[in-house]
C-alpha cells in the first residue's frame, strides 16, 4: 500500500521542483548554506545533509561555470543539454531527502514527480531561449534572463524551504501549468537540441551532406507519395527548423526538402503533415555558427539547419541566390546583382 504524502509535504516539493528546474546549482548551494544562518537550522526532511564542504565547493563551482558556459553558443548547447539529465536525477534525489522518513513507494513518487517537473522547467528554459534567439523583435540578453531566473528560483526556494505556506503547491502549479500548456514552441526547440548535438559531432568528421530520400522518416516519405511527388533523381533533404509567424507558428521542427520545384519545409502536427513552400523566399542573410546554420528571409522567417549535413554554401544555393555575398563579422549578406 502506498503511503499518502501529506499536502504539507507537497507544499515543499512542488515549489522546490520549480526552484531546482530554474537553477539547480544555485538552489543546492543555498540549501547547504541555510543551516549556518541562525534560526534556519530546521530544514524539511534531511536537506541539512547538503550542508557539507564538498557540496559547497561543487555547487558553487558549477554555478559559476554555468554563467561562463552560457555566454558562448557552442558551450551553451552542451551545457543546457547536460543539465536536462542533472535536473532529472539531482532533483529526484533531493526530493527523496525531503520524504526520507516515509516509505520507499512514497519516496519514489516524490522523486519521479519532482524530477520530471524540474526537467520540464529546464526544457522550458532551454527551449524559450532558443525561440527568443531565433524570433523577431528585441531579445533580452542571456545574462539578464539568467538573473531573472535566479531571482525567481530564490523566491520559489523561499516558499518551499523557509516558509512553506498552505497555498505553496497551488502557487507553484499556477505558474507551472500555464507555462507547460503554452510551451509547444519551447519543447520543440528543446528537442531540436538532439539533431544540433548530432550535427556538431558529425561536422568534426567533415559532415554527411544532404540526406537521400531512402533515409527520410516514414511520415515524410508517406507525405511525398500522397502528394504524387516522385522520389526522383536529385531529391534530397535535411533536418531543419523554421521560426516565423502566421500559419507556421513559432519554431516548427521538420525537414527541408529540395525537389525540382524548389525548397519546401515539411513538418507534422498531431493531425497532419504540413508543407511550407520556400521557392519564392527572399534570402537576406546567412550565417554559419559553431552549432548551426542560420538563414534569415525578408518576411522575417528564420531557417535553422544543424551542422554536419549540407554546408552553408549548399543550403544557400538552393534559394536561387548565387549572386555575390559579402561577409561581415561572420554573417553573409545578399546583395542583388545590378
Secondary structure, 3 states (H helix, E strand, C coil): CCCCCCHHHHHHHHHHHHHHHHCHHHHHHHHHHHCCCCCCCCCCCCHHHHCCHHHHHHHHHHHHHHHHHCCCHHHHHHHHHHHHHHHHHHHHHHHHHHCCCCCHHHHHHHHHHHHHHHHHHHHHHHHHHHHHHCCCCCCCCHHHHHHHHHHHHHHHHHHHHHCCCCCHHHHHHHHHHHHHHCCHHHHHHHHCHHHHHHHHHHHCCCCCCCEEHHHCCHHHHHHHHHCCCCCCCCCEEEEEEEECCCCCCCCEEEEEEEECCEEEEEEECCCCEEEEECCCCCEEEEEECCCEEEEEECCCCEEEEECCCCCHHHHHHCCCCCCCEEEECCEEEECCCC
